């Protein structure tokens, strides 16, 4: 799995706007925005934004669904 890229964030008052390749992916407000800003300082901002927006799963979802271990 490659490292996430193309994310950026902007603070607007108490809100945090997260964009992916220039398009708004999500807006965080209140406690989530505060927690995000604290976590950005402590970790990898690209990975954190990918996880928050749900854009971190790529490529193998269909293949993994067909694997015998995952068949139900």
C-alpha positions in Angstrom: 0.0 0.0 0.0 1.4 3.4 -1.0 1.5 6.4 1.3 -1.4 8.8 1.0 -0.7 12.1 -0.8 -2.6 15.1 -2.1 -4.3 16.0 1.1 -4.3 19.5 2.6 -6.2 21.2 5.4 -7.3 24.7 6.2 -8.6 26.1 9.5 -11.6 28.4 9.3 -12.4 29.7 12.7 -13.3 26.6 14.7 -13.7 24.4 11.6 -11.1 22.4 9.7 -11.6 21.8 6.0 -9.8 18.8 4.5 -9.2 18.7 0.8 -8.0 16.0 -1.5 -6.5 17.2 -4.7 -8.2 20.5 -4.3 -11.7 19.2 -3.7 -13.3 19.4 -0.3 -13.4 15.9 1.3 -14.8 16.7 4.7 -15.3 19.5 7.3 -14.5 18.8 10.9 -16.2 20.9 13.6 -16.0 21.2 17.4 -14.2 18.5 19.3 -13.3 16.5 16.2 -11.5 19.6 14.7 -9.6 20.2 18.0 -8.6 16.5 18.2 -7.5 16.6 14.6 -5.3 19.6 15.1 -3.7 18.0 18.1 -3.1 14.7 16.2 -1.6 16.5 13.2 1.3 17.8 15.3 2.0 14.3 16.7 1.8 12.2 13.6 1.8 11.9 9.8 -0.8 14.5 8.5 -1.3 12.8 5.2 -2.1 9.4 6.7 -4.3 11.0 9.4 -6.3 13.0 6.7 -6.6 9.8 4.6 -8.1 7.9 7.5 -10.5 10.6 8.5 -11.8 10.9 5.0 -12.0 7.2 4.4 -9.6 7.4 1.4 -7.0 5.0 2.7 -8.3 1.7 1.2 -7.2 1.2 -2.3 -6.8 -1.7 -4.7 -7.4 -5.0 -3.0 -10.9 -4.9 -1.6 -12.4 -7.0 -4.4 -9.6 -9.5 -4.3 -9.7 -9.8 -0.5 -13.5 -10.4 -0.6 -13.0 -13.4 -2.8 -10.3 -15.0 -0.7 -11.4 -18.3 1.0 -10.5 -17.0 4.4 -13.1 -14.2 4.0 -15.8 -16.2 2.3 -19.0 -16.7 4.4 
